Amino acid sequence: MKYSSKGLIFSLFISLIFTFDSYAQQQRPNIIVFLVDDMGWQDTSVPFWTETTPLNKRYHTPNMERLAKEGMKFTNAYATPVCTPSRISMLTGMNAAHHKVTNWTSPQNNVSSDNDDEQFLPAKWNYSGLSPKADVPNTIYATPFPQLLKDAGYFTIHVGKAHWASIGTVGASPYNLGFMVNIGGHAAGHPQSYLAQDFYGNKPGKNTLQSVPDLEEYYGTETFLTEALTLEALKTLEAPIRNKQPFYLNMAHYAIHSPIQADERFYQKYIDAGLPPVEAKYASLIEGMDKSLGDIMDYLKAEKAEQNTVIIFMSDNGGLSLVPPRAGIAHTQNLPLKAGKGSVNEGGIREPMIVKWPGVVKPSAVASQYVIIEDFFPTILEMAGLKSYKTQQETDGRSFVPVLKNAGFKDDQRALYWHTPNKWVPQDGPGINYKSAIRQGDWKLIYNMRDGSTELYNLKDDIGEQKNQTDAHPEKVRALATKLGIQLKAWDAPMPLVKQSGKAVAMPGQAGN
Amino acid sequence: MKYSSKGLIFSLFISLIFTFDSYAQQQRPNIIVFLVDDMGWQDTSVPFWTETTPLNKRYHTPNMERLAKEGMKFTNAYATPVCTPSRISMLTGMNAAHHKVTNWTSPQNNVSSDNDDEQFLPAKWNYSGLSPKADVPNTIYATPFPQLLKDAGYFTIHVGKAHWASIGTVGASPYNLGFMVNIGGHAAGHPQSYLAQDFYGNKPGKNTLQSVPDLEEYYGTETFLTEALTLEALKTLEAPIRNKQPFYLNMAHYAIHSPIQADERFYQKYIDAGLPPVEAKYASLIEGMDKSLGDIMDYLKAEKAEQNTVIIFMSDNGGLSLVPPRAGIAHTQNLPLKAGKGSVNEGGIREPMIVKWPGVVKPSAVASQYVIIEDFFPTILEMAGLKSYKTQQETDGRSFVPVLKNAGFKDDQRALYWHTPNKWVPQDGPGINYKSAIRQGDWKLIYNMRDGSTELYNLKDDIGEQKNQTDAHPEKVRALATKLGIQLKAWDAPMPLVKQSGKAVAMPGQAGN
């Protein structure tokens, strides 16, 4: 719109349009996705299960409690078993089996992070990650939602872990994924160090691809990475709030991913509580992250932006349950859930999710409708008022705005899918390596690519996936396996190749299974 | 302004105000400072002297020629002898003797870059650089103009070399200096490498404090640093242009600072022209930088932002004249000017400056009025329409908008000042180490701190500073030395200490000189 050299009447007319347009624009909410890395469903004092667990008592997350009080807790929220697939599903609205980035991307270009296997040759997955441009080898070419928000006038900010694509590819830079600001995000999936004393991994001669960029002002101070990223994020909000430009902030903490280092601000109290050092460090990473959430909430309040800002709290996969580095018995770190990061069992995929949306979501609401990480794409665009937009990809996610508006919303016909045709770690574990899964209603089926076997669980009574009902409900197994197979086929999901035959592993529900 | 739940009439009234306000806002020009590092006055095919020199014939800068055709060439534009002082003078509007960052800042905190000297102990200068916050040791606490632009609604972007302060201090981050976006800028003053094949210095285990951040998408490609920064800069302009938000872009190339590496896109032609390899590399760095300027001009034209965008081309100090790394005879690389980077002689401080301001500056204009780098501060704020603003510092620069509006503008009473109470390199050279200088009209006086001696030149007839007129014009020497001394005293300019006496070197024009 231009106003130059027009008469007053025309100007008045235009100004009316402009005013209402401005009004509409100003009403568009700010949106913050507060994405934690590797945080388990129970790594919080907020109880997400029907009862308060020992883990809920162990961890202190007062700001998550505050957020849950002001918003809606999702007790059945899902991501994928590892980080890059979740992050790409979120940005593209595609299921991981569809975008084919089914494992974490190596920061190095054209290097698959898959481990070698005796039985299988690797599946053809997109191991270089997400690309906003065509014809980049081993990437999914798709339109990320921050680009759509940016095009619609949002001020789009990424702070923290990116990990959407490998170095040497266009997706390595958040600036190519629709973000107007990037602080600290690049091709790596974890920090070399959380410590400013270590220059976050940038000490001369000591760098790796995990050295965190952009934070030189803190070098040599005692500023923990989580705190530094928070301070940086708050700085970026100043201008859009003052300019009344709606913003999208992707606040993507490196915490609580390994290396499990002590956040000294909180470490001692967990030692005093009797935790072994590594678990005290883990707990300190959680509480440091929680403080960041509180600082952001406080800032919004102080800046009078609280009432017009959506906050979506989420984790990208389950809590790490490998021992070491964790203490205790492997795969018990997310109890009552089975296993952890890397697994299609609940411990690997169920997430602590909370959404605050003043004026829309009722305080202290609890939703049991299952949702999944690719749902963020249409939800966020709907929140921002984008009704029609063009994307390179066909999206799979569904907006959960109806759930936000009605905590009782129920759809138990929808099916959710997980797909890991990869060898994430050298040793298989519960739900770990070469597994697919489907959930519909309370039923969940896991498909094991190694031998075509299945596990069937009813999550309503058996959230811990302890009672395999495959033999008791063959018709349910058949139905879910067929549905899973049809969907994976429709997405042309990558499958590993059997070394002996050179052929792809059969999809679930196919003849032979 | 808020528009919610108001009646139509009030809304109309408000909308009128808002419209005119918007109109005014949209008229505010975009401003680009295209700042080259270490580029000499003659490192271009644009003749800045009264005649075309052999150096003008050597270098190819077609886009600078184009810019000069569309704007105003300043034949008497000055910076300081080295980079950080210039960059801080530009951002703060203060003379270097006043802000006391009189030498380049080490990327390491609390480390002076001064060399040891037999005669002198170091002056107390602000060797940690610029700080936007109080009480940071060894820094100048000042308000940078990008902060004022940001506060006034500009979208402020920094791309490339920052070098305003040391690691571990708040000024190390452009995000603290009023920039809303920073790509590639940090505490270092040069790149470890211009080559994407070297990851711009970020190869694992090979990093230094000069490793360039933020450019992982180019790693392993053939994208020269100059090109990568240009591509990044253009991306940042997309949103503000579409949103009609005025922007300030600080396009601060690392080129043409050492390491003198070949920009392969242009290298061979200079070899073919018979230049020795190092000089062919140097020329290729220049032409690569010039291509960047052209790409930005092309982009603005394509985006229809050309007519509302000011471009200010500038260098931060004179061309390097040390041999090695340069070829030939030392201190002849900026002929007809004497010496080069580090010197208060013209070769160290006179810069190729061009300003394009459509609708204000006449095409192919030439201004001979002398201006200096601290003048950028008030000039840019005036261009942006900022009439009153608060700064922490008292500023010294003068707006050159009157010159832009009238190429014939003349003020030969104003005095310009340079002050280097530092030992920049281990060996003194012409105008290098422990020198101050003043220019008023055509007269220039250089004060040598080592022995209190002076050199007097008349630049009108003696641009090469070959004919010392100290003996011929004692009254001019006395007047200029006094003026210089009074000003340095008023600024409390740092002076080196004489080892023997422990006392500060006398200011020029004082008893004893």
Interface residues (C-beta under 8 A of the other chain):
Chain A: K2 Y3 S4 S11 L12 I14 S15 L16 F18 T19 S22 Y23 Q26 Q27 P107 N109 K150 D151 G153 F155 I167 G168 T169 V170 G171 A172 S173 Y175 N176 M180 V181 N182 I183 H186 A187 F199 N202 P204 G205 K206 N207 T208 L209 S211 P213 D214 L215 E216 E217 Y218 Y219 G220 T221 E232 K235 T236 A239 R242 N243 K244 Q245
Chain B: M1 K2 Y3 S4 S11 L12 I14 S15 L16 F18 T19 F20 S22 Y23 Q26 Q27 N109 K150 D151 G153 F155 I167 G168 T169 V170 G171 A172 S173 Y175 N176 M180 V181 N182 I183 H186 A187 F199 N202 P204 G205 K206 N207 T208 L209 S211 P213 D214 L215 E216 E217 Y218 Y219 G220 T221 E232 K235 T236 A239 R242 N243 Q245
